[in-house]
Amino acid sequence: MEPAPVRWAPRAYPSSPVFSSTRMYSSKEIPSAEGNRSLAQVSQWKLSPMILVCGEALADLFVDEGPDSGLTARVTLGGSPLNVAIGLARLEERAAFCGGISSDRFGVALRRRLESERVVLDYVINSDRLTTISIVTTDSSGQPNYSFHGEGKADRDVGIDTLPGSLPADVCALTFGSYTLAVAPVADAYLALARREAAHRVISVDPNLRPTVTPNLEDWKRRFGAFLSIADIVKASEEDIAVAYGEDADIDEVVAGWFASGPSIVLVTHGGNGATGYLKRGGKFSVPGKPISVIDTVGAGDTFHAAILSYLNNSGKLSKERIADLTAPELARAIDFAVTAAAITCSRQGADLPTKAEVASRIGQ
């Protein structure tokens, strides 16, 4: 089924922050319309729904071959959930981050990065443990391979007793993903948070399976299954499914099994071949990939996840009452938007997620 043309109307939200999670500005301090945005626009942005992104924030160490049989390395700030939070903010959504962040040098940089992208930090769990470091290498096609140095690090220093209290009414959705779904104690804490909030807020899950962190697949399936039972949206890659269920696994059968557990929507990405959407009440359709020159695919799945949530929020569908009523054409348009956003990320180095204006300019190309 070919998606109908996407008509994307940007909301009048500020493109740069005028308040932080720790300080409110007075009306005299807010820039005028000739500067950034008016007080009315700021007020509208503050009253819009917020998406709470839960998971890890870490340092990615990209390693390449260097001269004289040596190695070269560069550090970037990453983590799948951190990318999703930044992606949402660049798409002009109100995003908040809930995860353990260290007081070390990397942790300071992670906070500054999130603040610079206007992600709300009210729900960050402060930790004196070190930041997880992920070693990243890419193959000839730009596909990344990861190995993690994270045992006992800050992103896992999240317990049930450190979870945020009651969330404000403007939090419309929570996202969970990557290895913090499956390693204790953080996985138990996030599951408790998801269960607490699932009756009133949309729960979106991206397994983003990391077998080097969670090599016991049976234990991973058990923990992932617990999230499935309360999820509304599941976004996964065909690689996730192949690793978890075998190279010969039938994706349609896997999705049917997931639907039996709970979610209303399942999205499966296929790299450069686009993505497929499934509705629990019936319907399967694919959106092709976009023609681009791939630099690497780091952050592509996170871009897709953020863009799906952003589109659904802009369409008024990111609520517990309306998510299950999503129609096939509506979801097809959302997927087309997300595939376009992910393609932009793949066209540049690292997890450099696009802005709303960049995606809007590429729709239909």
C-alpha positions as CSV (number, residue, x, y, z in Angstrom):
1,M,0.0,0.0,0.0
2,E,1.5,3.3,-1.1
3,P,1.3,6.1,1.6
4,A,-0.8,9.1,0.8
5,P,1.1,12.4,0.4
6,V,2.2,13.8,3.8
7,R,1.0,17.2,4.7
8,W,3.2,18.4,7.5
9,A,2.3,21.6,9.2
10,P,4.9,22.7,11.8
11,R,3.6,24.0,15.1
12,A,4.6,27.4,16.4
13,Y,7.0,26.1,19.0
14,P,10.2,27.8,19.8
15,S,13.3,26.6,17.8
16,S,15.6,27.4,20.7
17,P,15.1,27.3,24.5
18,V,14.1,30.2,26.6
19,F,13.8,28.2,29.8
20,S,15.6,25.3,31.3
21,S,14.6,22.6,33.6
22,T,16.0,24.5,36.5
23,R,15.1,28.1,35.9
24,M,12.1,29.9,34.7
25,Y,12.6,33.2,32.9
26,S,10.6,36.3,33.6
27,S,8.6,38.0,30.7
28,K,11.3,40.7,30.6
29,E,14.0,38.1,29.9
30,I,12.2,36.3,27.1
31,P,13.4,37.5,23.7
32,S,11.0,39.5,21.6
33,A,9.4,38.3,18.4
34,E,12.3,40.1,16.6
35,G,14.6,37.9,18.6
36,N,13.5,34.3,19.1
37,R,9.9,33.7,19.9
38,S,7.0,35.6,21.6
39,L,5.8,34.9,25.1
40,A,2.6,33.5,23.6
41,Q,4.5,31.0,21.6
42,V,6.6,30.0,24.6
43,S,3.5,29.5,26.6
44,Q,2.0,27.3,23.9
45,W,5.2,25.2,23.8
46,K,5.2,24.8,27.6
47,L,1.6,23.6,27.5
48,S,2.1,21.1,24.7
49,P,2.4,17.3,25.5
50,M,5.7,16.0,26.7
51,I,7.4,12.7,25.9
52,L,9.5,11.1,28.7
53,V,12.4,9.1,27.2
54,C,13.9,6.5,29.6
55,G,17.2,4.7,29.2
56,E,20.9,5.1,28.8
57,A,23.2,8.0,28.0
58,L,26.8,7.1,27.3
59,A,30.0,7.9,25.5
60,D,30.6,6.4,22.1
61,L,34.2,5.8,21.2
62,F,34.5,5.4,17.4
63,V,37.6,3.4,16.5
64,D,39.3,3.2,13.1
65,E,42.5,1.8,11.8
66,G,45.3,4.4,12.0
67,P,48.8,4.8,10.6
68,D,51.6,2.3,11.4
69,S,49.1,-0.4,12.4
70,G,47.7,1.8,15.1
71,L,44.2,3.0,15.9
72,T,42.5,6.3,15.8
73,A,39.5,7.2,18.0
74,R,37.0,10.0,18.4
75,V,34.4,10.4,21.2
76,T,30.8,11.3,20.7
77,L,27.9,11.4,23.1
78,G,25.3,8.8,22.5
79,G,23.0,6.0,23.7
80,S,19.9,5.1,21.9
81,P,17.5,6.8,24.3
82,L,19.6,9.9,24.5
83,N,19.4,10.0,20.7
84,V,15.6,9.6,20.8
85,A,15.3,12.5,23.2
86,I,17.4,14.8,21.1
87,G,15.6,13.7,18.0
88,L,12.3,14.6,19.5
89,A,13.6,18.0,20.6
90,R,14.9,18.7,17.1
91,L,11.5,17.8,15.7
92,E,10.2,20.5,18.1
93,E,8.6,18.2,20.6
94,R,8.8,18.7,24.4
95,A,11.1,15.9,25.5
96,A,12.4,14.9,28.9
97,F,15.1,12.4,29.8
98,C,14.9,9.9,32.6
99,G,18.2,7.9,33.1
100,G,21.3,7.6,35.3
101,I,24.0,10.2,34.4
102,S,27.4,10.3,36.0
103,S,29.1,13.2,37.7
104,D,32.3,12.4,35.7
105,R,33.6,14.4,32.8
106,F,31.4,12.5,30.3
107,G,28.4,12.9,32.5
108,V,28.9,16.7,32.6
109,A,29.1,16.7,28.8
110,L,26.0,14.6,28.5
111,R,24.0,17.1,30.6
112,R,25.3,20.0,28.6
113,R,24.4,18.3,25.4
114,L,20.8,17.6,26.5
115,E,20.4,21.1,27.8
116,S,21.7,22.6,24.6
117,E,19.1,20.6,22.7
118,R,16.4,21.8,25.1
119,V,15.7,18.4,26.6
120,V,14.2,18.7,30.1
121,L,16.4,17.2,32.8
122,D,14.0,17.1,35.7
123,Y,13.9,13.3,35.7
124,V,17.7,12.6,35.4
125,I,19.0,10.3,38.2
126,N,22.4,11.6,39.4
127,S,25.1,9.0,39.9
128,D,28.7,9.0,41.2
129,R,29.4,5.9,39.1
130,L,31.4,6.2,35.8
131,T,29.8,6.7,32.4
132,T,29.4,3.6,30.2
133,I,31.7,3.7,27.2
134,S,30.6,2.0,23.9
135,I,33.3,1.0,21.4
136,V,31.9,1.5,17.9
137,T,33.3,0.2,14.6
138,T,31.5,0.4,11.2
139,D,31.7,-2.1,8.3
140,S,32.1,-1.3,4.6
141,S,28.3,-0.6,4.3
142,G,28.3,1.8,7.3
143,Q,26.6,-0.6,9.7
144,P,27.8,-0.1,13.3
145,N,29.1,-2.8,15.6
146,Y,29.1,-2.1,19.3
147,S,30.9,-3.4,22.4
148,F,30.0,-2.0,25.8
149,H,32.1,-1.3,28.9
150,G,29.1,-0.7,31.2
151,E,29.0,-3.2,34.1
152,G,28.1,-1.2,37.3
153,K,28.1,2.1,35.5
154,A,25.9,5.2,35.9
155,D,23.2,4.2,33.4
156,R,22.5,1.1,35.4
157,D,22.4,3.0,38.7
158,V,18.6,3.3,38.6
159,G,16.4,1.6,41.2
160,I,12.8,1.7,42.0
161,D,13.5,4.0,44.9
162,T,15.1,6.5,42.5
163,L,12.2,6.7,40.0
164,P,10.4,10.0,39.6
165,G,7.2,10.4,41.6
166,S,3.9,11.1,40.1
167,L,4.3,12.6,36.6
168,P,2.5,15.8,35.5
169,A,-0.6,15.5,33.3
170,D,1.2,16.9,30.3
171,V,3.4,13.7,29.9
172,C,1.5,11.9,27.2
173,A,4.0,9.1,26.5
174,L,7.0,7.2,27.8
175,T,9.6,5.5,25.7
176,F,11.9,2.6,26.8
177,G,14.7,1.0,24.8
178,S,18.0,-0.7,24.3
179,Y,19.9,-2.7,26.9
180,T,18.5,-0.9,29.9
181,L,15.3,-2.9,29.2
182,A,17.2,-6.1,30.1
183,V,19.9,-5.5,32.7
184,A,19.3,-5.3,36.4
185,P,18.5,-3.3,38.4
186,V,17.6,-0.6,35.9
187,A,15.4,-2.9,33.9
188,D,13.3,-3.7,36.9
189,A,13.0,0.0,37.8
190,Y,11.9,1.0,34.3
191,L,9.4,-1.9,34.1
192,A,7.9,-0.7,37.4
193,L,7.6,2.8,36.0
194,A,6.0,1.5,32.8
195,R,3.5,-0.5,34.7
196,R,2.7,2.4,36.9
197,E,2.0,4.7,34.0
198,A,0.6,2.4,31.3
199,A,-3.1,2.9,32.2
200,H,-3.0,6.6,31.3
201,R,0.0,7.2,29.0
202,V,1.2,5.7,25.7
203,I,4.1,3.2,26.2
204,S,6.6,2.9,23.3
205,V,9.3,0.3,23.3
206,D,12.3,-0.3,21.0
207,P,14.2,-3.5,21.9
208,N,17.4,-2.3,20.1
209,L,18.9,-5.7,21.1
210,R,22.6,-5.6,22.1
211,P,23.7,-9.2,22.4
212,T,27.2,-8.2,23.7
213,V,25.4,-6.8,26.7
214,T,22.6,-9.3,27.1
215,P,24.0,-12.6,25.7
216,N,21.4,-14.7,27.5
217,L,18.6,-14.4,25.0
218,E,16.1,-16.4,27.0
219,D,16.5,-13.9,29.9
220,W,16.2,-11.1,27.4
221,K,13.0,-12.5,25.9
222,R,11.5,-12.8,29.4
223,R,12.3,-9.2,30.3
224,F,11.2,-7.9,26.9
225,G,8.0,-9.9,27.2
226,A,7.2,-8.1,30.4
227,F,7.4,-4.8,28.5
228,L,5.4,-6.2,25.6
229,S,2.4,-6.9,27.8
230,I,2.0,-3.1,28.6
231,A,3.3,-1.5,25.4
232,D,1.1,0.3,22.9
233,I,3.9,0.7,20.3
234,V,6.8,-1.6,19.5
235,K,9.5,-0.5,17.1
236,A,12.1,-3.0,16.1
237,S,14.6,-3.7,13.3
238,E,14.6,-6.8,11.2
239,E,18.1,-7.3,12.7
240,D,16.7,-7.3,16.3
241,I,14.2,-10.0,15.2
242,A,16.9,-12.1,13.5
243,V,19.2,-12.0,16.6
244,A,16.4,-12.7,19.1
245,Y,14.4,-15.4,17.1
246,G,16.9,-16.7,14.5
247,E,17.9,-15.7,11.0
248,D,15.0,-17.8,9.6
249,A,12.3,-16.3,11.8
250,D,9.2,-15.3,10.0
251,I,8.7,-11.6,10.8
252,D,4.9,-11.8,10.4
253,E,4.7,-14.7,12.8
254,V,6.9,-12.8,15.3
255,V,4.7,-9.7,15.1
256,A,1.6,-11.9,15.5
257,G,3.1,-13.2,18.7
258,W,3.8,-9.7,20.0
259,F,0.2,-8.6,19.2
260,A,-1.0,-11.5,21.3
261,S,0.9,-10.0,24.3
262,G,-0.5,-6.5,24.0
263,P,0.7,-3.7,21.6
264,S,-1.6,-2.0,19.2
265,I,1.1,-1.0,16.7
266,V,4.3,-2.8,15.6
267,L,6.9,-1.1,13.3
268,V,9.7,-3.1,11.7
269,T,12.5,-1.3,10.0
270,H,14.5,-2.8,7.1
271,G,17.5,-0.6,6.8
272,G,17.7,1.0,3.3
273,N,14.6,-0.9,2.3
274,G,12.2,1.2,4.4
275,A,9.8,0.0,7.0
276,T,6.7,-2.1,7.5
277,G,3.8,-1.1,9.8
278,Y,1.3,-3.5,11.4
279,L,-2.0,-2.8,13.2
280,K,-3.3,-5.2,15.7
281,R,-6.8,-4.9,14.4
282,G,-5.6,-5.8,10.9
283,G,-3.4,-4.3,8.3
284,K,0.1,-4.5,7.0
285,F,1.8,-2.1,4.7
286,S,5.4,-1.2,3.7
287,V,7.0,2.2,2.9
288,P,10.1,2.0,0.7
289,G,13.4,3.5,1.7
290,K,14.6,6.9,0.3
291,P,17.5,7.1,-2.3
292,I,20.5,8.5,-0.5
293,S,24.3,8.3,-0.3
294,V,24.9,6.5,3.0
295,I,27.7,7.7,5.2
296,D,26.8,5.5,8.1
297,T,23.6,4.2,9.8
298,V,24.4,5.3,13.4
299,G,21.3,6.7,15.0
300,A,18.9,5.8,12.1
301,G,16.7,3.6,14.2
302,D,16.5,6.2,16.9
303,T,15.6,8.8,14.4
304,F,12.8,6.6,13.1
305,H,11.5,6.1,16.6
306,A,11.6,9.8,17.5
307,A,9.9,10.8,14.2
308,I,7.1,8.3,14.6
309,L,6.3,9.6,18.0
310,S,6.5,13.2,16.8
311,Y,4.2,12.6,13.9
312,L,1.6,10.8,16.0
313,N,1.8,13.7,18.6
314,N,1.3,16.3,15.9
315,S,-1.6,14.3,14.6
316,G,-3.3,14.2,18.0
317,K,-2.9,10.4,18.2
318,L,-0.3,10.0,20.9
319,S,-2.8,9.4,23.7
320,K,-4.1,6.3,25.4
321,E,-7.6,7.0,24.1
322,R,-6.6,7.5,20.4
323,I,-3.6,5.3,19.7
324,A,-5.6,2.1,19.2
325,D,-7.9,3.9,16.7
326,L,-5.1,4.8,14.3
327,T,-6.0,4.0,10.7
328,A,-3.7,2.3,8.1
329,P,-3.4,5.5,6.0
330,E,-2.5,7.6,9.1
331,L,0.2,5.1,10.1
332,A,1.5,4.9,6.5
333,R,2.0,8.7,6.5
334,A,3.7,8.5,9.9
335,I,6.1,5.8,8.6
336,D,6.9,7.9,5.5
337,F,7.8,10.8,7.7
338,A,10.0,8.6,9.9
339,V,11.7,6.9,6.9
340,T,12.5,10.3,5.5
341,A,14.0,11.5,8.8
342,A,16.1,8.3,9.2
343,A,17.4,8.7,5.6
344,I,18.7,12.2,6.5
345,T,20.6,10.8,9.5
346,C,22.2,8.1,7.3
347,S,23.4,10.8,4.9
348,R,25.8,12.3,7.4
349,Q,28.3,11.0,9.9
350,G,27.2,9.8,13.3
351,A,23.9,10.2,15.1
352,D,23.2,13.7,13.7
353,L,19.4,13.7,13.8
354,P,17.4,16.1,11.6
355,T,15.3,19.1,12.5
356,K,11.6,19.3,11.6
357,A,12.4,21.8,8.8
358,E,14.9,19.4,7.3
359,V,12.4,16.6,7.2
360,A,9.6,18.7,5.9
361,S,11.8,19.9,3.0
362,R,12.5,16.2,2.0
363,I,9.0,14.8,2.2
364,G,7.8,13.5,-1.2
365,Q,11.3,13.4,-2.7
